[in-house]
């Protein structure tokens, strides 16, 4: 089976309301859909790269919102949301429902307008899903590799490895923390949202390998 990372940019009519708010100028430049329920009355866990007040201003545009709980962490805010339905455009939901693939969290909403996510399946099913998405918007395949149960640091991309090295050099992992994601972005000459994604994906790969190897 293959594991594919997609980047999609949808026309305005298909953009999720929360993503539309992220795209607008403001303190939130990145929102990650970390997990979601498989039911019609959606329960979702988001993470936004801003404080609780800014995150609240983003999630309140979700009309189906019934209840929310916000918890700040060192780099952003977790948003636990109860909704009475998903607000993805029907055409997008139809493409997802018809796909013979599975999706891996997170789904990342960026201020650039891109949505990044990963899907796993047989090559033919992934190809059919990609074709269906291209009927809805601009879709790029960013990475393709064999699906494995665990990730390995040896499989970090060069860019992810550079991000970790820049984070260490900036003091990002010092206690107390000396550096910030902005320092990584400056070192890599990229946006803060891109630097944050590189660091978080690299961290996730390293931690999964550590746990799989019995390091805890």
C-alpha positions in Angstrom: 0.0 0.0 0.0 1.0 3.6 -0.6 1.0 6.6 1.7 0.4 9.9 -0.2 0.6 13.4 1.0 -1.8 15.7 -0.8 -2.1 19.5 -0.9 -5.4 20.9 -2.2 -6.6 24.4 -2.8 -10.4 24.7 -3.3 -12.4 27.5 -4.9 -14.1 29.8 -2.4 -17.4 28.0 -2.5 -15.8 24.8 -1.3 -13.6 26.2 1.5 -14.5 25.2 5.0 -15.7 28.2 7.1 -13.0 27.6 9.7 -10.3 27.5 7.0 -11.8 30.7 5.4 -11.2 32.4 8.7 -7.6 31.1 8.9 -6.9 32.5 5.4 -8.0 35.9 6.4 -5.2 38.1 7.9 -4.8 37.5 11.6 -2.8 35.7 14.3 -3.9 32.2 13.3 -2.0 31.0 10.3 -2.4 27.3 10.8 -5.1 25.0 12.1 -4.8 21.2 12.4 -7.7 18.9 12.5 -6.1 16.3 14.8 -9.0 13.8 15.2 -12.7 13.6 14.5 -15.6 11.3 15.2 -17.1 9.2 12.4 -20.6 10.3 13.2 -23.0 12.9 11.8 -22.9 14.9 15.1 -19.3 15.7 14.7 -16.8 15.9 17.6 -13.5 17.3 16.6 -10.1 18.2 18.1 -8.3 21.1 16.4 -5.0 22.8 17.2 -4.4 26.4 16.2 -1.0 28.3 16.3 -2.3 31.2 18.4 -3.6 31.9 21.8 -7.1 31.0 23.1 -8.7 34.4 22.2 -7.5 34.2 18.6 -8.5 30.5 18.4 -12.0 31.4 19.7 -12.4 34.0 17.0 -11.7 31.3 14.4 -13.9 28.5 15.7 -16.9 30.7 16.4 -17.5 31.0 12.6 -18.5 27.3 12.6 -22.3 27.6 12.5 -22.8 24.0 13.6 -20.8 24.5 16.9 -22.7 23.4 20.0 -19.9 23.5 22.6 -16.3 24.3 22.7 -13.4 23.9 25.1 -10.1 25.7 24.6 -6.8 24.7 26.2 -3.6 26.7 25.5 -0.3 24.9 25.2 3.2 26.4 24.7 2.8 27.0 21.0 -0.9 27.3 20.4 -4.3 26.3 21.5 -6.3 23.0 21.4 -9.9 23.4 20.6 -12.3 20.5 21.5 -15.5 21.1 19.5 -18.9 19.5 19.6 -20.9 20.2 16.4 -24.3 19.0 15.2 -22.8 18.3 11.7 -19.7 18.7 9.6 -19.4 21.9 7.5 -17.3 20.6 4.7 -18.8 21.3 1.3 -21.0 18.4 0.1 -18.9 17.9 -3.0 -15.8 17.4 -0.8 -17.6 15.0 1.5 -18.9 13.0 -1.4 -15.4 12.6 -2.8 -14.2 11.5 0.6 -17.1 9.1 1.1 -16.6 7.5 -2.3 -12.8 7.1 -1.9 -11.5 3.6 -1.2 -8.7 4.9 0.9 -8.2 5.9 4.6 -7.1 9.2 5.9 -4.3 9.9 8.5 -4.5 12.9 10.8 -3.8 15.7 10.9 -5.6 17.6 8.2 -3.7 20.9 8.1 -5.4 24.2 7.1 -2.9 26.9 6.1 -3.2 30.6 5.6 -1.9 30.1 2.1 -5.3 28.5 1.3 -3.8 25.0 1.0 -5.2 22.0 2.8 -2.6 19.3 3.5 -3.5 15.7 4.4 -2.3 12.1 3.9 -4.2 9.1 2.6 -3.3 5.4 2.5 -4.5 2.8 0.0 -3.8 0.8 -3.1 -2.3 2.8 -5.9 -5.4 2.5 -8.1 -7.7 3.7 -5.4 -5.4 6.6 -4.5 -5.2 7.5 -8.2 -9.0 7.5 -8.5 -9.3 9.7 -5.4 -6.7 12.1 -6.8 -8.7 12.4 -10.0 -11.9 13.0 -8.1 -10.3 15.8 -6.1 -8.8 17.5 -9.2 -12.4 18.0 -10.4 -13.0 20.2 -7.3 -9.8 22.2 -7.1 -6.0 22.4 -7.6 -4.5 19.3 -6.1 -0.8 18.4 -5.8 0.9 15.2 -4.7 3.7 16.2 -2.4 5.1 12.9 -1.2 4.6 9.2 -2.1 6.1 6.3 -0.2 5.3 2.8 1.0 3.0 2.7 4.0 4.6 1.3 7.1 3.1 0.9 10.6 5.8 3.1 12.1 7.9 5.9 10.8 11.6 6.1 11.1 13.9 9.1 11.6 15.9 7.7 8.7 12.9 8.6 6.5 12.8 12.2 7.5 13.0 14.4 4.4 16.1 16.6 4.1 13.9 19.6 4.8 12.5 18.1 8.0 16.0 17.2 9.2 17.1 20.8 8.5 14.2 22.0 10.5 15.1 19.9 13.5 18.7 21.0 13.3 17.7 24.7 13.1 15.4 24.2 16.1 18.2 22.7 18.2 20.6 25.5 17.2 18.0 28.1 18.0 17.4 26.8 21.5 13.9 25.6 20.7 14.3 22.5 22.9 16.1 24.2 25.8 14.5 24.5 29.2 13.4 27.2 29.5 12.9 27.5 25.7 15.2 30.1 24.1 14.1 29.9 20.5 10.8 29.9 18.6 9.4 28.6 15.4 10.1 32.0 13.9 13.8 31.4 14.4 13.5 28.1 12.5 11.6 29.9 9.7 14.3 32.5 9.5 17.0 29.8 9.3 15.2 28.0 6.6 14.0 31.1 4.8 10.4 30.0 4.8 7.1 31.0 6.4 6.4 30.4 10.1 3.5 28.0 9.2 5.8 25.9 7.0 8.5 25.8 9.6 6.0 24.7 12.2 4.8 21.9 10.0 8.3 20.7 9.3 9.2 20.6 13.0 6.0 18.9 14.1 6.2 16.2 11.4 9.8 15.5 12.1 9.1 15.4 15.9 6.2 13.0 15.2 8.4 10.6 13.2 11.2 10.6 15.8 8.8 10.0 18.7 6.9 7.2 16.9 10.2 5.4 16.2 11.4 5.9 19.8 8.2 4.4 21.2 8.1 1.5 18.7 11.7 0.7 19.7 10.6 0.3 23.3 12.3 3.6 24.4 9.6 4.3 27.1 
